[in-house]
């Protein structure tokens, strides 16, 4: 019996009969295995499993995005494999009430992700102009050999990092306050880069997507001289469910 790669869960009434290709080489067919009112989106896979290659990661995300067009989806993390259809049906039976409750809670709700990065030259100029200690430390190493100012340079780096962190807390908090007014919920994550100001996911009502897009556009436009913004989505609500 072939193992089944599981992408996520939907209501059986919403699940498309098939969703094209999914993970694997060549891509395996994505089908719905229904048990009662809940269905799992699955692909048959061999004993070797599914390698975490870029193509498979993208296929996993694409299947969930396509499924989202038909109804709410509880996405699983990449790499979930169950030993066969009986195991999938057992999972659906065991978690039926929980999965139904989560699907009800996410009806017509989608995830959007927002990130913002400081423009490096701008934030460094701000740090120098706003922090006399940083400006003094920089003047102290100018024109002097790197070896002779090793510890001063380390101290300068620490001062700059502290100043950027303080700015990030203030700027990031202001951005989140403006955007969370247009969201059902917000999930923040740690910065992926030293210049990252915001790294957050927002749970949005489907009929409020345009409103949220406009809010992000306004926030981005107001801060364009200092920051670069990126808006991604809509996605299945990875950050807002415990189904993985």
N, C-alpha and C positions, 0 to 999 in steps of 0.2 A: 504494500500500500504506500503510495507516494505521500511524502510530507507536504504540508500546505504552508506557504508563506502568507502571513496575515497582515493586511494593510490597516484595517480598522473595522469599525462596526457602524451599521445604519439600521434604520427601521426596514423591515422586510418589504413593506409597501413602497418605500422610496428607492430601494436598491435597484439599479439598472440590471437587466439580465446579463449583460457583459459590458466590460469597459475597455476593450481593446487589449493592447499589450502592456505587460508590467515588467517585473524584474526578471533577470535571467538572460542567458545568451544561447539561442535567440530568445527574445522576450516571450514569456509565457502568457497565456490568456488569463485575464482577470475575470473571475465569476463570483457570484454571490451564493453562499451557503446559508440557507435560512432555517431557523429553528424557532417556531412560535412567531413572535412579532419582531424578532431581531435577526439580522443577517450579518455575516462576516464576509468581507471582500478578500478573496484568496487567489493564489496562483500555485499550481502544483510545481514542486521543486524536487530535485534529486537528492541523493544522500550527501552530496558535497556541500549542500546549503547554498547560500547566496553571499558572494564576496562583497565587501563594502567598497566597491568601485564607484567612481563618479556616475557612470551610466546607471547603475542600480539605485544609487541614492536619488538621482533625478527621476527615475522611473517611479520610485515609491512616492515621491512628492506629487508627480503628475497624476498618478492614479487617484490620490486623495483629492486633488483639485478638480478632476473630472467628476468624481463622485459627488462633490459638494454642490454641483449644479442641479442635482436631483433631490437634495435634502440634507439635513444635518448629518455630520460625520464625526465619529469619535476616533481620532487618528491614533495609531500605535507608533511607537518608535521603530526605526529601521531595524530589521533583523529578527522579528518575532516569527518563529516557525513552530508549528504544532505537528505531531506525528501522523496525522491523517484526519479524514472527515469526522470520524467518531469523536476525536479529541476536540475538534472545533465545535461540534454540536454540544458536547458536554460543557464546554466553556460558556456557550450561549445559554444553556439551561441554568447553569450554576449562577451566572451573573445577570440573569434576565431582568430582575427588578432594578438592579443598580444601573444597567445600561439604558433601560427605558427612562429612568429618572434623569440621567445625564443628557440623553437625547432631547427630552422635553425641555430641559433647562437651556439647551443650546439651539432651540428652534429659531431659525431666522437670525442667528448671530454668527459673525465671522471674525477672524483675527486679522489685524493689520499690524505691521511692525514698523517702527520709526527709529532711525538712528541719526545722530548728529555728531559731526566732527568739527573741532576748532580748525580754523585756517592757521597753520603753524606760524607764519610770519606775524599775523595779527595778534595772536594770543601772546607771543613772546614780547612784542612791543608793549602790550598792555601790562604784562607782568613787570617789565622794566620800569614803566612809567608810574605804576601804582605801588611799587615796593622799593623803597630806598635801600633796604639791605641787599636786595638782589642787584640793583644798579651799582652799589658800592663794590660788591663782590666781583661783578663783571669788570669794572674799571681796574680792580686789583690784579687781574691776570692779563690785561691787554698789553701786548707788546713784550710779554715775558715768555721765556721758553716753557714748553709744556712740562718738561721734567721738573723744573724748578717750582712749578705751581700745581703740582699733582693734587695735594690735599685741598688747596683752595678751589680747584676745579670740581672736586668731589662735593665740597660744601656748596658751591654754586648750583650744582645739579640738584642737590637736596632742597635748596631754597626755591628753585624754580618748580620742582615737583610739588612742593607744599603749596605754592601760590596757585599753580594750575588746579590742584585738587580743590582748593577753596573756591576758585572760580567755577569749577565744574559743579560743585554742590549747589551754589547759588543759581547758576544758569540752568542746570538740569532740573532743579526743583521748579523754577518758573515755567519752563517748557511743559513739564508734566502737569502742572496745575492748569495750564491753559487747555491742554488736550484732553485731560481726563473728564472735563465737563461734557465732552461729546462721546464718552465711552461708558459701557456698562461696568467694565473692570479694567485694571491695568496690572501688568506683570513686568517688573523691571529685572534686568539682568546686569551682571558686572560688565564694566567697560571692556571691550576687546582690544582697545588701543589707548595709549596714554593721552591722546587728544580727543577721545570719545567723550561726548558730553551726555548723550542719552542713548540707551540701548533698551528699548521697551516694546512690549506687545500690548495691543489694545483690543478688547472684545467689543465689537461694534454691532448694533442692530443693523440688519441688512438694509432697511429703508433709511438709515442714517449715514450710509457710506459716503454719499456726496457731501453731506454736511461735514463729516470728519475730514474728507479730502480737502475741503475748503479751509478748514481750520489749520491743517498741516501746511497748506500753501501759504496762508497768512503768516503763521509763525516762522516759516522758512524765509519768506520775503523780508520780514522785519529784521531777521538776523543774518541775512545773506552776506553782509560785509565781514562777518566774524565766523560764520559756520557754514558747513555744507550738510544738507539734509538728504536722507534717502527714505522713501516710503515704499514698502513692499506689501503685496496682498491684493485681494483677499485670500486668506488661507484657511484651511480647517483649524479649529481652535486648539492647537497643540499645547499652548501655554495655560489653558484654562480647564483641562480635564484630567482626571486621574485614571484614564483608561489604559495608559501605556504600561 
